[in-house]
Amino acid sequence: MEDIVIVDTAMLKEISHDALNGIFRTGKAFEELNGLLGASAGYWQGEGHDRMLYSHGIRRDDYERSLLELQHFVEDLQKIGGVYEQAEWDNRDTAGRLGEGIL
């Protein structure tokens, strides 16, 4: 038995839009955290603050890279959905031009 894949492009667009919004909000939250950590130097000085900045700095690159990869993944899914949608339109157009009794 053949597997049939049905892509609901409207749902794909909605979910990908929500995912991109979530990625954007997460990126903004990390930016705010960066600002808070930088601003905390006036209140928290010494080895503890330095270690926190160092630890966060190491992870910040990983967070930023992960968010960018997630964004690219979602954008790729949107492209795949667009290709599927275009193929459906092309198939319907071709089927519409066939004479009766051919299908």
N, CA, C and O of each residue as an XYZ file, in Angstrom:
412
protein
N       0.834     -1.173      0.000
C       0.000      0.000      0.000
C       0.881      1.239      0.000
O       1.863      1.322      0.737
N       0.522      2.176     -0.819
C       1.300      3.409     -0.920
C       0.936      4.377      0.191
O      -0.218      4.471      0.608
N       1.951      5.095      0.660
C       1.695      6.150      1.634
C       1.294      7.404      0.884
O       1.912      7.767     -0.116
N       0.272      8.052      1.367
C      -0.198      9.297      0.745
C       0.074     10.429      1.713
O      -0.309     10.373      2.881
N       0.733     11.450      1.217
C       1.034     12.624      2.032
C       0.122     13.752      1.571
O       0.119     14.132      0.401
N      -0.639     14.270      2.499
C      -1.504     15.404      2.198
C      -1.009     16.581      3.018
O      -0.911     16.504      4.242
N      -0.701     17.659      2.335
C      -0.190     18.845      3.000
C      -1.286     19.902      3.010
O      -1.748     20.349      1.961
N      -1.690     20.288      4.202
C      -2.642     21.382      4.350
C      -1.816     22.666      4.403
O      -1.313     23.051      5.459
N      -1.684     23.317      3.257
C      -0.793     24.481      3.177
C      -1.266     25.636      4.046
O      -0.443     26.402      4.548
N      -2.563     25.778      4.233
C      -3.061     26.849      5.109
C      -2.595     26.609      6.544
O      -2.173     27.535      7.237
N      -2.679     25.351      6.977
C      -2.229     25.026      8.336
C      -0.713     25.182      8.440
O      -0.205     25.685      9.442
N      -0.002     24.755      7.415
C       1.453     24.890      7.399
C       1.855     26.362      7.517
O       2.772     26.704      8.263
N       1.166     27.219      6.781
C       1.473     28.654      6.847
C       1.184     29.209      8.233
O       1.973     29.992      8.762
N       0.066     28.815      8.824
C      -0.307     29.316     10.150
C       0.689     28.859     11.211
O       1.138     29.655     12.035
N       1.026     27.588     11.185
C       1.956     27.049     12.177
C       3.346     27.650     11.997
O       4.009     27.982     12.980
N       3.792     27.791     10.755
C       5.121     28.360     10.531
C       5.165     29.828     10.937
O       6.176     30.309     11.448
N       4.061     30.535     10.706
C       3.992     31.934     11.136
C       4.095     32.018     12.661
O       4.825     32.855     13.192
N       3.364     31.154     13.358
C       3.427     31.121     14.824
C       4.833     30.757     15.302
O       5.340     31.338     16.261
N       5.452     29.798     14.630
C       6.808     29.388     15.015
C       7.796     30.530     14.835
O       8.630     30.775     15.706
N       7.706     31.230     13.707
C       8.616     32.361     13.489
C       8.391     33.454     14.519
O       9.350     34.077     14.975
N       7.133     33.700     14.896
C       6.862     34.682     15.947
C       7.494     34.241     17.268
O       8.065     35.062     17.986
N       7.397     32.966     17.587
C       8.006     32.451     18.806
C       9.516     32.579     18.792
O      10.126     32.928     19.802
N      10.117     32.298     17.653
C      11.568     32.433     17.513
C      11.959     33.896     17.687
O      12.941     34.200     18.365
N      11.201     34.796     17.083
C      11.478     36.224     17.194
C      11.364     36.677     18.659
O      12.236     37.389     19.157
N      10.292     36.265     19.343
C      10.106     36.654     20.752
C      11.224     36.105     21.631
O      11.693     36.786     22.543
N      11.649     34.883     21.359
C      12.747     34.288     22.124
C      14.034     35.073     21.901
O      14.782     35.327     22.845
N      14.289     35.453     20.670
C      15.468     36.266     20.372
C      15.427     37.601     21.097
O      16.438     38.062     21.627
N      14.252     38.221     21.116
C      14.102     39.487     21.838
C      14.353     39.298     23.335
O      14.977     40.146     23.972
N      13.867     38.190     23.895
C      14.076     37.919     25.325
C      15.568     37.774     25.625
O      16.041     38.257     26.654
N      16.311     37.111     24.735
C      17.754     36.988     24.935
C      18.439     38.346     24.828
O      19.383     38.626     25.567
N      17.972     39.181     23.923
C      18.529     40.534     23.824
C      18.289     41.305     25.118
O      19.185     41.996     25.603
N      17.093     41.193     25.675
C      16.790     41.867     26.939
C      17.664     41.322     28.065
O      18.142     42.082     28.907
N      17.872     40.010     28.080
C      18.733     39.401     29.091
C      20.160     39.923     28.961
O      20.813     40.219     29.962
N      20.641     40.035     27.722
C      21.981     40.590     27.500
C      22.082     41.990     28.080
O      23.072     42.326     28.730
N      21.060     42.810     27.847
C      21.053     44.168     28.368
C      21.027     44.198     29.888
O      21.723     45.000     30.511
N      20.224     43.326     30.482
C      20.152     43.267     31.946
C      21.481     42.839     32.561
O      21.918     43.388     33.572
N      22.106     41.863     31.941
C      23.396     41.409     32.475
C      24.446     42.506     32.361
O      25.248     42.709     33.273
N      24.435     43.201     31.248
C      25.381     44.304     31.087
C      25.123     45.420     32.090
O      26.058     46.003     32.638
N      23.851     45.713     32.326
C      23.486     46.786     33.248
C      23.711     46.393     34.709
O      23.795     47.263     35.576
N      23.807     45.109     34.985
C      23.967     44.668     36.371
C      25.366     44.901     36.907
O      25.608     44.712     38.099
N      26.276     45.300     36.064
C      27.652     45.515     36.508
C      27.726     46.559     37.613
O      28.588     46.468     38.487
N      26.839     47.549     37.592
C      26.850     48.576     38.627
C      26.373     48.071     39.973
O      26.671     48.677     41.002
N      25.642     46.975     39.983
C      25.088     46.427     41.223
C      25.835     45.194     41.713
O      25.892     44.915     42.911
N      26.394     44.480     40.780
C      27.004     43.198     41.109
C      28.382     43.157     40.482
O      28.520     42.951     39.276
N      29.372     43.346     41.279
C      30.735     43.375     40.784
C      31.535     42.250     41.426
O      31.203     41.761     42.505
N      32.561     41.870     40.756
C      33.448     40.856     41.311
C      33.430     39.580     40.497
O      32.934     39.530     39.372
N      33.990     38.554     41.108
C      34.169     37.281     40.406
C      32.843     36.654     39.994
O      32.754     36.078     38.910
N      31.819     36.749     40.823
C      30.519     36.172     40.488
C      29.934     36.795     39.236
O      29.437     36.084     38.363
N      29.989     38.111     39.141
C      29.476     38.813     37.956
C      30.293     38.454     36.727
O      29.746     38.205     35.653
N      31.606     38.432     36.899
C      32.486     38.095     35.772
C      32.214     36.681     35.266
O      32.195     36.443     34.059
N      32.003     35.744     36.194
C      31.707     34.367     35.790
C      30.369     34.273     35.080
O      30.223     33.534     34.107
N      29.395     35.024     35.571
C      28.077     35.009     34.946
C      28.155     35.556     33.520
O      27.585     34.975     32.597
N      28.854     36.662     33.346
C      29.014     37.226     32.004
C      29.746     36.269     31.081
O      29.378     36.117     29.917
N      30.782     35.623     31.597
C      31.546     34.671     30.798
C      30.665     33.479     30.406
O      30.620     33.082     29.242
N      29.973     32.920     31.393
C      29.110     31.765     31.152
C      28.008     32.106     30.152
O      27.734     31.335     29.233
N      27.388     33.249     30.336
C      26.329     33.673     29.413
C      26.903     33.936     28.021
O      26.275     33.607     27.015
N      28.089     34.525     27.967
C      28.719     34.816     26.674
C      28.986     33.565     25.865
O      28.805     33.552     24.647
N      29.416     32.517     26.542
C      29.669     31.244     25.856
C      28.368     30.693     25.293
O      28.325     30.244     24.147
N      27.318     30.726     26.084
C      26.036     30.164     25.655
C      25.298     31.070     24.670
O      24.506     30.590     23.860
N      25.549     32.351     24.735
C      24.837     33.290     23.865
C      25.036     32.938     22.392
O      24.089     32.962     21.607
N      26.269     32.614     22.027
C      26.524     32.240     20.635
C      25.739     30.992     20.240
O      25.205     30.908     19.134
N      25.672     30.017     21.160
C      24.900     28.800     20.887
C      23.418     29.116     20.736
O      22.760     28.598     19.833
N      22.884     29.976     21.628
C      21.474     30.356     21.548
C      21.174     31.053     20.228
O      20.192     30.741     19.554
N      22.024     31.991     19.873
C      21.792     32.744     18.638
C      21.864     31.832     17.420
O      21.050     31.942     16.503
N      22.841     30.932     17.417
C      22.979     29.995     16.294
C      21.767     29.060     16.228
O      21.249     28.790     15.144
N      21.320     28.570     17.374
C      20.157     27.676     17.404
C      18.896     28.380     16.907
O      18.120     27.805     16.144
N      18.695     29.621     17.339
C      17.517     30.369     16.877
C      17.578     30.603     15.368
O      16.560     30.509     14.681
N      18.761     30.904     14.858
C      18.908     31.118     13.417
C      18.639     29.827     12.646
O      17.997     29.852     11.596
N      19.131     28.696     13.168
C      18.879     27.412     12.510
C      17.387     27.069     12.525
O      16.844     26.578     11.534
N      16.734     27.330     13.655
C      15.286     27.105     13.723
C      14.548     27.977     12.707
O      13.625     27.518     12.033
N      14.963     29.222     12.607
C      14.330     30.131     11.649
C      14.507     29.603     10.229
O      13.558     29.612      9.445
N      15.700     29.146      9.893
C      15.949     28.607      8.543
C      15.124     27.340      8.307
O      14.618     27.125      7.206
N      14.988     26.506      9.331
C      14.191     25.288      9.210
C      12.741     25.630      8.884
O      12.142     25.029      7.992
N      12.179     26.593      9.607
C      10.789     26.992      9.371
C      10.653     27.615      7.981
O       9.680     27.346      7.275
N      11.615     28.439      7.586
C      11.561     29.039      6.250
C      11.634     27.974      5.167
O      10.970     28.094      4.138
N      12.439     26.926      5.384
C      12.506     25.823      4.424
C      11.164     25.096      4.336
O      10.727     24.719      3.248
N      10.513     24.903      5.485
C       9.191     24.275      5.470
C       8.187     25.134      4.701
O       7.336     24.605      3.986
N       8.284     26.441      4.846
C       7.399     27.335      4.096
C       7.645     27.196      2.592
O       6.700     27.193      1.803
N       8.901     27.082      2.203
C       9.226     26.903      0.785
C       8.671     25.580      0.266
O       8.124     25.515     -0.835
N       8.817     24.522      1.072
C       8.291     23.218      0.673
C       6.777     23.307      0.499
O       6.226     22.791     -0.473
N       6.113     23.959      1.441
C       4.669     24.148      1.325
C       4.298     24.923      0.081
O       3.296     24.618     -0.565
N       5.100     25.931     -0.266
C       4.855     26.710     -1.480
C       5.022     25.871     -2.739
O       4.248     26.008     -3.686
N       6.027     25.003     -2.752
C       6.246     24.110     -3.894
C       5.064     23.158     -4.031
O       4.565     22.925     -5.133
N       4.620     22.609     -2.896
C       3.475     21.696     -2.918
C       2.228     22.415     -3.427
O       1.493     21.886     -4.261
N       2.002     23.609     -2.925
C       0.829     24.387     -3.335
C       0.879     24.700     -4.832
O      -0.139     24.604     -5.517
N       2.047     25.070     -5.339
C       2.188     25.366     -6.769
C       1.938     24.113     -7.608
O       1.297     24.177     -8.657
N       2.447     22.978     -7.139
C       2.227     21.720     -7.864
C       0.742     21.370     -7.909
O       0.246     20.891     -8.928
N       0.036     21.607     -6.810
C      -1.406     21.353     -6.783
C      -2.132     22.248     -7.784
O      -3.009     21.793     -8.519
N      -1.756     23.521     -7.802
C      -2.393     24.446     -8.758
C      -2.118     24.005    -10.195
O      -3.015     24.013    -11.038
N      -0.867     23.621    -10.464
C      -0.500     23.175    -11.812
C      -1.283     21.922    -12.199
O      -1.761     21.812    -13.328
N      -1.413     20.982    -11.268
C      -2.152     19.739    -11.554
C      -3.635     20.021    -11.826
O      -4.227     19.453    -12.743
N      -4.216     20.896    -11.024
C      -5.629     21.241    -11.235
C      -5.818     21.939    -12.578
O      -6.800     21.699    -13.281
N      -4.873     22.800    -12.924
C      -4.948     23.508    -14.204
C      -4.846     22.520    -15.363
O      -5.604     22.595    -16.330
N      -3.893     21.591    -15.247
C      -3.717     20.593    -16.307
C      -4.957     19.704    -16.408
O      -5.442     19.433    -17.507
N      -5.464     19.254    -15.270
C      -6.654     18.393    -15.280
C      -7.857     19.150    -15.841
O      -8.700     18.555    -16.513
N      -7.946     20.435    -15.579
C      -9.062     21.232    -16.083
C      -9.029     21.394    -17.597
O     -10.067     21.593    -18.229
N      -7.851     21.310    -18.169
C      -7.731     21.469    -19.627
C      -7.930     20.158    -20.384
O      -8.044     20.157    -21.610
N      -7.972     19.049    -19.658
C      -8.198     17.771    -20.332
C      -9.668     17.648    -20.701
O     -10.539     18.169    -20.004
N      -9.928     16.979    -21.766
C     -11.303     16.789    -22.194
C     -12.020     15.780    -21.297
O     -11.392     15.009    -20.571
N     -13.340     15.808    -21.368
C     -14.133     14.870    -20.570
C     -13.859     13.443    -21.037
O     -13.624     13.191    -22.219
N     -13.893     12.540    -20.106
C     -13.692     11.139    -20.430
C     -12.241     10.705    -20.411
O     -11.962      9.510    -20.505
N     -11.300     11.647    -20.293
C      -9.881     11.255    -20.266
C      -9.499     10.759    -18.880
O      -8.707      9.826    -18.751
N     -10.050     11.370    -17.853
C      -9.712     10.939    -16.490
C     -10.698      9.921    -16.008
O     -10.583      9.436    -14.883
